[in-house]
Amino acid sequence: MGRLKAMPPRLGRLAPLLAMPTDTEGHSKVNEPWRGWYKLARWQRLRIRVFVRENYTCQLCSRVTGRPIADHVRPHRGDPALFWSEANVQTLCKPCHDGEKQAAERRAHPGG
Ligand SMILES: [Zn+2]
């Protein structure tokens, strides 16, 4: 047989054109799809139902608030069952919502 030589590898020049950019590199938000749930109409309706149920009254300080916050009693941590449970959502005013988190951190250090 003859000495057939393979074609020189010139395809390397095309590689940059063929390489498609991927979304799989370094986008941490992909790991938290539940953040998008807060934008759904389903969530908007659910939180309004909770506000009406509790008359826009903060469940911590019993004050009626004009800008209520729908708070998950048990942290859902991405669990749809907890996230969409109306019984697991309560009305909070902003000061209590912000303060409650700080209190929870203090509770992590008993005796202090
Ligand atoms: Zn409050």
Residues whose N, C-alpha, C, O or C-beta is under 5 A from the ligand:
A	BS01	ZN	C58 L60 C61 C93 C96
